């Protein structure tokens, strides 16, 4: 036996309100992330067009394989 749709319990009303809140919050977060991503992409493209694309230090280290380690002389 089901209840008529117009008569929901307090628990059901709270659950529905929470569902609406979560869906709205997810939509807002996705929109903010999309705007942030678009802004960063535009900045990257503008930087690439100007030819100012220096490689990050961690990328240089990875490409050359060079490590900054201390070498101690061997003792005989």
mmCIF file of the N, C-alpha and C atoms, coordinates in Angstrom:
data_MODEL
# 
_entry.id   MODEL 
# 
loop_
_atom_site.group_PDB 
_atom_site.id 
_atom_site.type_symbol 
_atom_site.label_atom_id 
_atom_site.label_alt_id 
_atom_site.label_comp_id 
_atom_site.label_asym_id 
_atom_site.label_entity_id 
_atom_site.label_seq_id 
_atom_site.pdbx_PDB_ins_code 
_atom_site.Cartn_x 
_atom_site.Cartn_y 
_atom_site.Cartn_z 
_atom_site.occupancy 
_atom_site.B_iso_or_equiv 
_atom_site.pdbx_formal_charge 
_atom_site.auth_seq_id 
_atom_site.auth_comp_id 
_atom_site.auth_asym_id 
_atom_site.auth_atom_id 
_atom_site.pdbx_PDB_model_num 
ATOM 1   N N  . UNK A 1 1  ? 0.845  -1.162 0.000   1.00 0.00 ? 1  UNK A N  1 
ATOM 2   C CA . UNK A 1 1  ? 0.000  0.000  0.000   1.00 0.00 ? 1  UNK A CA 1 
ATOM 3   C C  . UNK A 1 1  ? 0.903  1.241  0.000   1.00 0.00 ? 1  UNK A C  1 
ATOM 4   N N  . UNK A 1 2  ? 0.658  2.176  -0.890  1.00 0.00 ? 2  UNK A N  1 
ATOM 5   C CA . UNK A 1 2  ? 1.486  3.376  -1.003  1.00 0.00 ? 2  UNK A CA 1 
ATOM 6   C C  . UNK A 1 2  ? 0.709  4.598  -0.547  1.00 0.00 ? 2  UNK A C  1 
ATOM 7   N N  . UNK A 1 3  ? 1.463  5.573  -0.108  1.00 0.00 ? 3  UNK A N  1 
ATOM 8   C CA . UNK A 1 3  ? 0.838  6.823  0.327   1.00 0.00 ? 3  UNK A CA 1 
ATOM 9   C C  . UNK A 1 3  ? 0.546  7.690  -0.884  1.00 0.00 ? 3  UNK A C  1 
ATOM 10  N N  . UNK A 1 4  ? -0.459 8.533  -0.790  1.00 0.00 ? 4  UNK A N  1 
ATOM 11  C CA . UNK A 1 4  ? -0.664 9.503  -1.865  1.00 0.00 ? 4  UNK A CA 1 
ATOM 12  C C  . UNK A 1 4  ? 0.536  10.450 -1.936  1.00 0.00 ? 4  UNK A C  1 
ATOM 13  N N  . UNK A 1 5  ? 0.854  10.955 -3.117  1.00 0.00 ? 5  UNK A N  1 
ATOM 14  C CA . UNK A 1 5  ? 2.044  11.776 -3.302  1.00 0.00 ? 5  UNK A CA 1 
ATOM 15  C C  . UNK A 1 5  ? 1.992  13.069 -2.502  1.00 0.00 ? 5  UNK A C  1 
ATOM 16  N N  . UNK A 1 6  ? 0.833  13.598 -2.246  1.00 0.00 ? 6  UNK A N  1 
ATOM 17  C CA . UNK A 1 6  ? 0.722  14.857 -1.530  1.00 0.00 ? 6  UNK A CA 1 
ATOM 18  C C  . UNK A 1 6  ? 1.036  14.741 -0.046  1.00 0.00 ? 6  UNK A C  1 
ATOM 19  N N  . UNK A 1 7  ? 1.012  13.565 0.497   1.00 0.00 ? 7  UNK A N  1 
ATOM 20  C CA . UNK A 1 7  ? 1.215  13.405 1.934   1.00 0.00 ? 7  UNK A CA 1 
ATOM 21  C C  . UNK A 1 7  ? 2.519  12.638 2.174   1.00 0.00 ? 7  UNK A C  1 
ATOM 22  N N  . UNK A 1 8  ? 3.577  13.391 2.378   1.00 0.00 ? 8  UNK A N  1 
ATOM 23  C CA . UNK A 1 8  ? 4.856  12.760 2.674   1.00 0.00 ? 8  UNK A CA 1 
ATOM 24  C C  . UNK A 1 8  ? 5.164  12.939 4.154   1.00 0.00 ? 8  UNK A C  1 
ATOM 25  N N  . UNK A 1 9  ? 5.881  11.961 4.692   1.00 0.00 ? 9  UNK A N  1 
ATOM 26  C CA . UNK A 1 9  ? 6.284  12.070 6.095   1.00 0.00 ? 9  UNK A CA 1 
ATOM 27  C C  . UNK A 1 9  ? 7.395  13.114 6.208   1.00 0.00 ? 9  UNK A C  1 
ATOM 28  N N  . UNK A 1 10 ? 7.679  13.507 7.422   1.00 0.00 ? 10 UNK A N  1 
ATOM 29  C CA . UNK A 1 10 ? 8.737  14.489 7.670   1.00 0.00 ? 10 UNK A CA 1 
ATOM 30  C C  . UNK A 1 10 ? 10.071 13.951 7.161   1.00 0.00 ? 10 UNK A C  1 
ATOM 31  N N  . UNK A 1 11 ? 10.329 12.697 7.386   1.00 0.00 ? 11 UNK A N  1 
ATOM 32  C CA . UNK A 1 11 ? 11.569 12.070 6.932   1.00 0.00 ? 11 UNK A CA 1 
ATOM 33  C C  . UNK A 1 11 ? 11.679 12.139 5.405   1.00 0.00 ? 11 UNK A C  1 
ATOM 34  N N  . UNK A 1 12 ? 10.587 11.853 4.722   1.00 0.00 ? 12 UNK A N  1 
ATOM 35  C CA . UNK A 1 12 ? 10.581 11.917 3.255   1.00 0.00 ? 12 UNK A CA 1 
ATOM 36  C C  . UNK A 1 12 ? 10.765 13.352 2.760   1.00 0.00 ? 12 UNK A C  1 
ATOM 37  N N  . UNK A 1 13 ? 10.156 14.307 3.460   1.00 0.00 ? 13 UNK A N  1 
ATOM 38  C CA . UNK A 1 13 ? 10.312 15.717 3.079   1.00 0.00 ? 13 UNK A CA 1 
ATOM 39  C C  . UNK A 1 13 ? 11.764 16.164 3.242   1.00 0.00 ? 13 UNK A C  1 
ATOM 40  N N  . UNK A 1 14 ? 12.387 15.755 4.345   1.00 0.00 ? 14 UNK A N  1 
ATOM 41  C CA . UNK A 1 14 ? 13.780 16.103 4.572   1.00 0.00 ? 14 UNK A CA 1 
ATOM 42  C C  . UNK A 1 14 ? 14.682 15.449 3.518   1.00 0.00 ? 14 UNK A C  1 
ATOM 43  N N  . UNK A 1 15 ? 14.392 14.202 3.194   1.00 0.00 ? 15 UNK A N  1 
ATOM 44  C CA . UNK A 1 15 ? 15.186 13.501 2.188   1.00 0.00 ? 15 UNK A CA 1 
ATOM 45  C C  . UNK A 1 15 ? 15.058 14.183 0.826   1.00 0.00 ? 15 UNK A C  1 
ATOM 46  N N  . UNK A 1 16 ? 13.864 14.590 0.484   1.00 0.00 ? 16 UNK A N  1 
ATOM 47  C CA . UNK A 1 16 ? 13.655 15.278 -0.792  1.00 0.00 ? 16 UNK A CA 1 
ATOM 48  C C  . UNK A 1 16 ? 14.365 16.627 -0.815  1.00 0.00 ? 16 UNK A C  1 
ATOM 49  N N  . UNK A 1 17 ? 14.298 17.356 0.298   1.00 0.00 ? 17 UNK A N  1 
ATOM 50  C CA . UNK A 1 17 ? 14.977 18.648 0.386   1.00 0.00 ? 17 UNK A CA 1 
ATOM 51  C C  . UNK A 1 17 ? 16.488 18.467 0.275   1.00 0.00 ? 17 UNK A C  1 
ATOM 52  N N  . UNK A 1 18 ? 17.002 17.423 0.887   1.00 0.00 ? 18 UNK A N  1 
ATOM 53  C CA . UNK A 1 18 ? 18.435 17.154 0.806   1.00 0.00 ? 18 UNK A CA 1 
ATOM 54  C C  . UNK A 1 18 ? 18.835 16.780 -0.620  1.00 0.00 ? 18 UNK A C  1 
ATOM 55  N N  . UNK A 1 19 ? 18.023 15.990 -1.290  1.00 0.00 ? 19 UNK A N  1 
ATOM 56  C CA . UNK A 1 19 ? 18.298 15.626 -2.678  1.00 0.00 ? 19 UNK A CA 1 
ATOM 57  C C  . UNK A 1 19 ? 18.361 16.861 -3.569  1.00 0.00 ? 19 UNK A C  1 
ATOM 58  N N  . UNK A 1 20 ? 17.409 17.763 -3.396  1.00 0.00 ? 20 UNK A N  1 
ATOM 59  C CA . UNK A 1 20 ? 17.385 18.997 -4.189  1.00 0.00 ? 20 UNK A CA 1 
ATOM 60  C C  . UNK A 1 20 ? 18.624 19.823 -3.898  1.00 0.00 ? 20 UNK A C  1 
ATOM 61  N N  . UNK A 1 21 ? 18.988 19.942 -2.615  1.00 0.00 ? 21 UNK A N  1 
ATOM 62  C CA . UNK A 1 21 ? 20.172 20.715 -2.236  1.00 0.00 ? 21 UNK A CA 1 
ATOM 63  C C  . UNK A 1 21 ? 21.433 20.124 -2.856  1.00 0.00 ? 21 UNK A C  1 
ATOM 64  N N  . UNK A 1 22 ? 21.587 18.809 -2.766  1.00 0.00 ? 22 UNK A N  1 
ATOM 65  C CA . UNK A 1 22 ? 22.786 18.151 -3.292  1.00 0.00 ? 22 UNK A CA 1 
ATOM 66  C C  . UNK A 1 22 ? 22.872 18.319 -4.806  1.00 0.00 ? 22 UNK A C  1 
ATOM 67  N N  . UNK A 1 23 ? 21.765 18.160 -5.499  1.00 0.00 ? 23 UNK A N  1 
ATOM 68  C CA . UNK A 1 23 ? 21.768 18.321 -6.961  1.00 0.00 ? 23 UNK A CA 1 
ATOM 69  C C  . UNK A 1 23 ? 22.125 19.752 -7.357  1.00 0.00 ? 23 UNK A C  1 
ATOM 70  N N  . UNK A 1 24 ? 21.577 20.724 -6.640  1.00 0.00 ? 24 UNK A N  1 
ATOM 71  C CA . UNK A 1 24 ? 21.910 22.122 -6.921  1.00 0.00 ? 24 UNK A CA 1 
ATOM 72  C C  . UNK A 1 24 ? 23.376 22.406 -6.638  1.00 0.00 ? 24 UNK A C  1 
ATOM 73  N N  . UNK A 1 25 ? 23.880 21.878 -5.541  1.00 0.00 ? 25 UNK A N  1 
ATOM 74  C CA . UNK A 1 25 ? 25.282 22.100 -5.171  1.00 0.00 ? 25 UNK A CA 1 
ATOM 75  C C  . UNK A 1 25 ? 26.224 21.459 -6.188  1.00 0.00 ? 25 UNK A C  1 
ATOM 76  N N  . UNK A 1 26 ? 25.887 20.260 -6.656  1.00 0.00 ? 26 UNK A N  1 
ATOM 77  C CA . UNK A 1 26 ? 26.711 19.611 -7.679  1.00 0.00 ? 26 UNK A CA 1 
ATOM 78  C C  . UNK A 1 26 ? 26.705 20.404 -8.978  1.00 0.00 ? 26 UNK A C  1 
ATOM 79  N N  . UNK A 1 27 ? 25.544 20.909 -9.372  1.00 0.00 ? 27 UNK A N  1 
ATOM 80  C CA . UNK A 1 27 ? 25.453 21.710 -10.592 1.00 0.00 ? 27 UNK A CA 1 
ATOM 81  C C  . UNK A 1 27 ? 26.278 22.990 -10.454 1.00 0.00 ? 27 UNK A C  1 
ATOM 82  N N  . UNK A 1 28 ? 26.211 23.622 -9.280  1.00 0.00 ? 28 UNK A N  1 
ATOM 83  C CA . UNK A 1 28 ? 26.977 24.848 -9.051  1.00 0.00 ? 28 UNK A CA 1 
ATOM 84  C C  . UNK A 1 28 ? 28.475 24.564 -9.085  1.00 0.00 ? 28 UNK A C  1 
ATOM 85  N N  . UNK A 1 29 ? 28.891 23.475 -8.457  1.00 0.00 ? 29 UNK A N  1 
ATOM 86  C CA . UNK A 1 29 ? 30.307 23.108 -8.432  1.00 0.00 ? 29 UNK A CA 1 
ATOM 87  C C  . UNK A 1 29 ? 30.817 22.783 -9.829  1.00 0.00 ? 29 UNK A C  1 
ATOM 88  N N  . UNK A 1 30 ? 30.028 22.063 -10.605 1.00 0.00 ? 30 UNK A N  1 
ATOM 89  C CA . UNK A 1 30 ? 30.432 21.739 -11.982 1.00 0.00 ? 30 UNK A CA 1 
ATOM 90  C C  . UNK A 1 30 ? 30.572 23.003 -12.813 1.00 0.00 ? 30 UNK A C  1 
ATOM 91  N N  . UNK A 1 31 ? 29.661 23.938 -12.633 1.00 0.00 ? 31 UNK A N  1 
ATOM 92  C CA . UNK A 1 31 ? 29.732 25.194 -13.375 1.00 0.00 ? 31 UNK A CA 1 
ATOM 93  C C  . UNK A 1 31 ? 30.972 25.986 -12.985 1.00 0.00 ? 31 UNK A C  1 
ATOM 94  N N  . UNK A 1 32 ? 31.279 26.043 -11.697 1.00 0.00 ? 32 UNK A N  1 
ATOM 95  C CA . UNK A 1 32 ? 32.481 26.744 -11.251 1.00 0.00 ? 32 UNK A CA 1 
ATOM 96  C C  . UNK A 1 32 ? 33.744 26.087 -11.788 1.00 0.00 ? 32 UNK A C  1 
ATOM 97  N N  . UNK A 1 33 ? 33.787 24.760 -11.765 1.00 0.00 ? 33 UNK A N  1 
ATOM 98  C CA . UNK A 1 33 ? 34.951 24.044 -12.283 1.00 0.00 ? 33 UNK A CA 1 
ATOM 99  C C  . UNK A 1 33 ? 35.102 24.243 -13.787 1.00 0.00 ? 33 UNK A C  1 
ATOM 100 N N  . UNK A 1 34 ? 33.990 24.266 -14.510 1.00 0.00 ? 34 UNK A N  1 
ATOM 101 C CA . UNK A 1 34 ? 34.046 24.482 -15.954 1.00 0.00 ? 34 UNK A CA 1 
ATOM 102 C C  . UNK A 1 34 ? 34.562 25.886 -16.264 1.00 0.00 ? 34 UNK A C  1 
ATOM 103 N N  . UNK A 1 35 ? 34.106 26.872 -15.503 1.00 0.00 ? 35 UNK A N  1 
ATOM 104 C CA . UNK A 1 35 ? 34.576 28.242 -15.708 1.00 0.00 ? 35 UNK A CA 1 
ATOM 105 C C  . UNK A 1 35 ? 36.061 28.356 -15.389 1.00 0.00 ? 35 UNK A C  1 
ATOM 106 N N  . UNK A 1 36 ? 36.492 27.725 -14.316 1.00 0.00 ? 36 UNK A N  1 
ATOM 107 C CA . UNK A 1 36 ? 37.908 27.756 -13.929 1.00 0.00 ? 36 UNK A CA 1 
ATOM 108 C C  . UNK A 1 36 ? 38.767 27.077 -15.000 1.00 0.00 ? 36 UNK A C  1 
ATOM 109 N N  . UNK A 1 37 ? 38.322 25.936 -15.489 1.00 0.00 ? 37 UNK A N  1 
ATOM 110 C CA . UNK A 1 37 ? 39.055 25.215 -16.520 1.00 0.00 ? 37 UNK A CA 1 
ATOM 111 C C  . UNK A 1 37 ? 39.148 26.031 -17.798 1.00 0.00 ? 37 UNK A C  1 
ATOM 112 N N  . UNK A 1 38 ? 38.051 26.681 -18.186 1.00 0.00 ? 38 UNK A N  1 
ATOM 113 C CA . UNK A 1 38 ? 38.052 27.504 -19.391 1.00 0.00 ? 38 UNK A CA 1 
ATOM 114 C C  . UNK A 1 38 ? 39.019 28.679 -19.242 1.00 0.00 ? 38 UNK A C  1 
ATOM 115 N N  . UNK A 1 39 ? 39.052 29.279 -18.075 1.00 0.00 ? 39 UNK A N  1 
ATOM 116 C CA . UNK A 1 39 ? 39.953 30.407 -17.834 1.00 0.00 ? 39 UNK A CA 1 
ATOM 117 C C  . UNK A 1 39 ? 41.407 29.957 -17.915 1.00 0.00 ? 39 UNK A C  1 
ATOM 118 N N  . UNK A 1 40 ? 41.727 28.831 -17.267 1.00 0.00 ? 40 UNK A N  1 
ATOM 119 C CA . UNK A 1 40 ? 43.091 28.324 -17.300 1.00 0.00 ? 40 UNK A CA 1 
ATOM 120 C C  . UNK A 1 40 ? 43.508 27.921 -18.710 1.00 0.00 ? 40 UNK A C  1 
ATOM 121 N N  . UNK A 1 41 ? 42.584 27.347 -19.460 1.00 0.00 ? 41 UNK A N  1 
ATOM 122 C CA . UNK A 1 41 ? 42.882 26.950 -20.837 1.00 0.00 ? 41 UNK A CA 1 
ATOM 123 C C  . UNK A 1 41 ? 43.166 28.181 -21.690 1.00 0.00 ? 41 UNK A C  1 
ATOM 124 N N  . UNK A 1 42 ? 42.369 29.232 -21.511 1.00 0.00 ? 42 UNK A N  1 
ATOM 125 C CA . UNK A 1 42 ? 42.586 30.470 -22.262 1.00 0.00 ? 42 UNK A CA 1 
ATOM 126 C C  . UNK A 1 42 ? 43.934 31.083 -21.912 1.00 0.00 ? 42 UNK A C  1 
ATOM 127 N N  . UNK A 1 43 ? 44.292 31.074 -20.641 1.00 0.00 ? 43 UNK A N  1 
ATOM 128 C CA . UNK A 1 43 ? 45.589 31.601 -20.228 1.00 0.00 ? 43 UNK A CA 1 
ATOM 129 C C  . UNK A 1 43 ? 46.735 30.785 -20.820 1.00 0.00 ? 43 UNK A C  1 
ATOM 130 N N  . UNK A 1 44 ? 46.597 29.469 -20.828 1.00 0.00 ? 44 UNK A N  1 
ATOM 131 C CA . UNK A 1 44 ? 47.640 28.610 -21.395 1.00 0.00 ? 44 UNK A CA 1 
ATOM 132 C C  . UNK A 1 44 ? 47.788 28.849 -22.885 1.00 0.00 ? 44 UNK A C  1 
ATOM 133 N N  . UNK A 1 45 ? 46.672 28.960 -23.589 1.00 0.00 ? 45 UNK A N  1 
ATOM 134 C CA . UNK A 1 45 ? 46.737 29.206 -25.032 1.00 0.00 ? 45 UNK A CA 1 
ATOM 135 C C  . UNK A 1 45 ? 47.361 30.556 -25.334 1.00 0.00 ? 45 UNK A C  1 
ATOM 136 N N  . UNK A 1 46 ? 47.035 31.566 -24.536 1.00 0.00 ? 46 UNK A N  1 
ATOM 137 C CA . UNK A 1 46 ? 47.624 32.888 -24.739 1.00 0.00 ? 46 UNK A CA 1 
ATOM 138 C C  . UNK A 1 46 ? 49.125 32.844 -24.491 1.00 0.00 ? 46 UNK A C  1 
ATOM 139 N N  . UNK A 1 47 ? 49.546 32.128 -23.474 1.00 0.00 ? 47 UNK A N  1 
ATOM 140 C CA . UNK A 1 47 ? 50.971 32.003 -23.180 1.00 0.00 ? 47 UNK A CA 1 
ATOM 141 C C  . UNK A 1 47 ? 51.688 31.260 -24.299 1.00 0.00 ? 47 UNK A C  1 
ATOM 142 N N  . UNK A 1 48 ? 51.075 30.199 -24.828 1.00 0.00 ? 48 UNK A N  1 
ATOM 143 C CA . UNK A 1 48 ? 51.689 29.436 -25.906 1.00 0.00 ? 48 UNK A CA 1 
ATOM 144 C C  . UNK A 1 48 ? 51.807 30.263 -27.179 1.00 0.00 ? 48 UNK A C  1 
ATOM 145 N N  . UNK A 1 49 ? 50.829 31.120 -27.439 1.00 0.00 ? 49 UNK A N  1 
ATOM 146 C CA . UNK A 1 49 ? 50.877 31.961 -28.631 1.00 0.00 ? 49 UNK A CA 1 
ATOM 147 C C  . UNK A 1 49 ? 52.018 32.964 -28.561 1.00 0.00 ? 49 UNK A C  1 
ATOM 148 N N  . UNK A 1 50 ? 52.343 33.407 -27.356 1.00 0.00 ? 50 UNK A N  1 
ATOM 149 C CA . UNK A 1 50 ? 53.426 34.371 -27.197 1.00 0.00 ? 50 UNK A CA 1 
ATOM 150 C C  . UNK A 1 50 ? 54.793 33.692 -27.226 1.00 0.00 ? 50 UNK A C  1 
ATOM 151 N N  . UNK A 1 51 ? 54.827 32.382 -27.195 1.00 0.00 ? 51 UNK A N  1 
ATOM 152 C CA . UNK A 1 51 ? 56.079 31.658 -27.234 1.00 0.00 ? 51 UNK A CA 1 
ATOM 153 C C  . UNK A 1 51 ? 56.784 31.600 -25.903 1.00 0.00 ? 51 UNK A C  1 
ATOM 154 N N  . UNK A 1 52 ? 56.119 31.950 -24.853 1.00 0.00 ? 52 UNK A N  1 
ATOM 155 C CA . UNK A 1 52 ? 56.705 31.916 -23.520 1.00 0.00 ? 52 UNK A CA 1 
ATOM 156 C C  . UNK A 1 52 ? 56.242 30.669 -22.802 1.00 0.00 ? 52 UNK A C  1 
ATOM 157 N N  . UNK A 1 53 ? 56.841 29.561 -23.145 1.00 0.00 ? 53 UNK A N  1 
ATOM 158 C CA . UNK A 1 53 ? 56.441 28.298 -22.537 1.00 0.00 ? 53 UNK A CA 1 
ATOM 159 C C  . UNK A 1 53 ? 57.659 27.612 -21.934 1.00 0.00 ? 53 UNK A C  1 
ATOM 160 N N  . UNK A 1 54 ? 58.218 28.171 -20.861 1.00 0.00 ? 54 UNK A N  1 
ATOM 161 C CA . UNK A 1 54 ? 59.367 27.511 -20.253 1.00 0.00 ? 54 UNK A CA 1 
ATOM 162 C C  . UNK A 1 54 ? 58.942 26.214 -19.580 1.00 0.00 ? 54 UNK A C  1 
ATOM 163 N N  . UNK A 1 55 ? 59.768 25.226 -19.713 1.00 0.00 ? 55 UNK A N  1 
ATOM 164 C CA . UNK A 1 55 ? 59.443 23.942 -19.091 1.00 0.00 ? 55 UNK A CA 1 
ATOM 165 C C  . UNK A 1 55 ? 59.601 24.054 -17.586 1.00 0.00 ? 55 UNK A C  1 
ATOM 166 N N  . UNK A 1 56 ? 58.755 23.365 -16.901 1.00 0.00 ? 56 UNK A N  1 
ATOM 167 C CA . UNK A 1 56 ? 58.813 23.377 -15.434 1.00 0.00 ? 56 UNK A CA 1 
ATOM 168 C C  . UNK A 1 56 ? 60.063 22.627 -14.981 1.00 0.00 ? 56 UNK A C  1 
ATOM 169 N N  . UNK A 1 57 ? 60.629 22.993 -13.850 1.00 0.00 ? 57 UNK A N  1 
ATOM 170 C CA . UNK A 1 57 ? 61.855 22.331 -13.390 1.00 0.00 ? 57 UNK A CA 1 
ATOM 171 C C  . UNK A 1 57 ? 61.707 20.823 -13.225 1.00 0.00 ? 57 UNK A C  1 
ATOM 172 N N  . UNK A 1 58 ? 60.552 20.362 -12.753 1.00 0.00 ? 58 UNK A N  1 
ATOM 173 C CA . UNK A 1 58 ? 60.390 18.918 -12.597 1.00 0.00 ? 58 UNK A CA 1 
ATOM 174 C C  . UNK A 1 58 ? 60.346 18.207 -13.940 1.00 0.00 ? 58 UNK A C  1 
ATOM 175 N N  . UNK A 1 59 ? 59.882 18.900 -14.987 1.00 0.00 ? 59 UNK A N  1 
ATOM 176 C CA . UNK A 1 59 ? 59.858 18.292 -16.308 1.00 0.00 ? 59 UNK A CA 1 
ATOM 177 C C  . UNK A 1 59 ? 61.262 18.221 -16.885 1.00 0.00 ? 59 UNK A C  1 
ATOM 178 N N  . UNK A 1 60 ? 62.065 19.226 -16.641 1.00 0.00 ? 60 UNK A N  1 
ATOM 179 C CA . UNK A 1 60 ? 63.438 19.224 -17.137 1.00 0.00 ? 60 UNK A CA 1 
ATOM 180 C C  . UNK A 1 60 ? 64.208 18.097 -16.481 1.00 0.00 ? 60 UNK A C  1 
ATOM 181 N N  . UNK A 1 61 ? 64.034 17.945 -15.188 1.00 0.00 ? 61 UNK A N  1 
ATOM 182 C CA . UNK A 1 61 ? 64.737 16.884 -14.480 1.00 0.00 ? 61 UNK A CA 1 
ATOM 183 C C  . UNK A 1 61 ? 64.326 15.520 -15.005 1.00 0.00 ? 61 UNK A C  1 
ATOM 184 N N  . UNK A 1 62 ? 63.053 15.361 -15.294 1.00 0.00 ? 62 UNK A N  1 
ATOM 185 C CA . UNK A 1 62 ? 62.558 14.084 -15.787 1.00 0.00 ? 62 UNK A CA 1 
ATOM 186 C C  . UNK A 1 62 ? 63.100 13.799 -17.187 1.00 0.00 ? 62 UNK A C  1 
ATOM 187 N N  . UNK A 1 63 ? 63.207 14.820 -18.026 1.00 0.00 ? 63 UNK A N  1 
ATOM 188 C CA . UNK A 1 63 ? 63.692 14.620 -19.388 1.00 0.00 ? 63 UNK A CA 1 
ATOM 189 C C  . UNK A 1 63 ? 65.173 14.271 -19.407 1.00 0.00 ? 63 UNK A C  1 
ATOM 190 N N  . UNK A 1 64 ? 65.971 14.954 -18.601 1.00 0.00 ? 64 UNK A N  1 
ATOM 191 C CA . UNK A 1 64 ? 67.414 14.729 -18.616 1.00 0.00 ? 64 UNK A CA 1 
ATOM 192 C C  . UNK A 1 64 ? 67.811 13.552 -17.743 1.00 0.00 ? 64 UNK A C  1 
ATOM 193 N N  . UNK A 1 65 ? 66.992 13.227 -16.796 1.00 0.00 ? 65 UNK A N  1 
ATOM 194 C CA . UNK A 1 65 ? 67.312 12.148 -15.889 1.00 0.00 ? 65 UNK A CA 1 
ATOM 195 C C  . UNK A 1 65 ? 68.307 12.576 -14.826 1.00 0.00 ? 65 UNK A C  1 
ATOM 196 N N  . UNK A 1 66 ? 68.648 13.862 -14.815 1.00 0.00 ? 66 UNK A N  1 
ATOM 197 C CA . UNK A 1 66 ? 69.618 14.359 -13.840 1.00 0.00 ? 66 UNK A CA 1 
ATOM 198 C C  . UNK A 1 66 ? 68.972 14.449 -12.470 1.00 0.00 ? 66 UNK A C  1 
ATOM 199 N N  . UNK A 1 67 ? 69.739 14.101 -11.480 1.00 0.00 ? 67 UNK A N  1 
ATOM 200 C CA . UNK A 1 67 ? 69.263 14.210 -10.112 1.00 0.00 ? 67 UNK A CA 1 
ATOM 201 C C  . UNK A 1 67 ? 70.245 15.050 -9.321  1.00 0.00 ? 67 UNK A C  1 
ATOM 202 N N  . UNK A 1 68 ? 69.727 15.743 -8.368  1.00 0.00 ? 68 UNK A N  1 
ATOM 203 C CA . UNK A 1 68 ? 70.583 16.542 -7.502  1.00 0.00 ? 68 UNK A CA 1 
ATOM 204 C C  . UNK A 1 68 ? 70.887 15.710 -6.268  1.00 0.00 ? 68 UNK A C  1 
ATOM 205 N N  . UNK A 1 69 ? 71.968 14.961 -6.348  1.00 0.00 ? 69 UNK A N  1 
ATOM 206 C CA . UNK A 1 69 ? 72.374 14.140 -5.209  1.00 0.00 ? 69 UNK A CA 1 
ATOM 207 C C  . UNK A 1 69 ? 73.790 14.487 -4.835  1.00 0.00 ? 69 UNK A C  1 
ATOM 208 N N  . UNK A 1 70 ? 74.131 14.177 -3.641  1.00 0.00 ? 70 UNK A N  1 
ATOM 209 C CA . UNK A 1 70 ? 75.461 14.446 -3.144  1.00 0.00 ? 70 UNK A CA 1 
ATOM 210 C C  . UNK A 1 70 ? 76.308 13.194 -3.310  1.00 0.00 ? 70 UNK A C  1 
ATOM 211 N N  . UNK A 1 71 ? 77.437 13.334 -3.994  1.00 0.00 ? 71 UNK A N  1 
ATOM 212 C CA . UNK A 1 71 ? 78.316 12.197 -4.201  1.00 0.00 ? 71 UNK A CA 1 
ATOM 213 C C  . UNK A 1 71 ? 79.481 12.292 -3.232  1.00 0.00 ? 71 UNK A C  1 
ATOM 214 N N  . UNK A 1 72 ? 79.655 11.265 -2.452  1.00 0.00 ? 72 UNK A N  1 
ATOM 215 C CA . UNK A 1 72 ? 80.745 11.231 -1.477  1.00 0.00 ? 72 UNK A CA 1 
ATOM 216 C C  . UNK A 1 72 ? 81.881 10.391 -2.069  1.00 0.00 ? 72 UNK A C  1 
ATOM 217 N N  . UNK A 1 73 ? 83.109 10.804 -1.792  1.00 0.00 ? 73 UNK A N  1 
ATOM 218 C CA . UNK A 1 73 ? 84.231 10.002 -2.318  1.00 0.00 ? 73 UNK A CA 1 
ATOM 219 C C  . UNK A 1 73 ? 84.253 8.634  -1.654  1.00 0.00 ? 73 UNK A C  1 
ATOM 220 N N  . UNK A 1 74 ? 84.664 7.664  -2.425  1.00 0.00 ? 74 UNK A N  1 
ATOM 221 C CA . UNK A 1 74 ? 84.742 6.286  -1.889  1.00 0.00 ? 74 UNK A CA 1 
ATOM 222 C C  . UNK A 1 74 ? 85.964 6.166  -0.981  1.00 0.00 ? 74 UNK A C  1 
ATOM 223 N N  . UNK A 1 75 ? 85.768 5.475  0.090   1.00 0.00 ? 75 UNK A N  1 
ATOM 224 C CA . UNK A 1 75 ? 86.910 5.213  0.965   1.00 0.00 ? 75 UNK A CA 1 
ATOM 225 C C  . UNK A 1 75 ? 87.450 3.832  0.669   1.00 0.00 ? 75 UNK A C  1 
ATOM 226 N N  . UNK A 1 76 ? 88.773 3.693  0.608   1.00 0.00 ? 76 UNK A N  1 
ATOM 227 C CA . UNK A 1 76 ? 89.395 2.408  0.251   1.00 0.00 ? 76 UNK A CA 1 
ATOM 228 C C  . UNK A 1 76 ? 89.639 1.537  1.431   1.00 0.00 ? 76 UNK A C  1 
# 
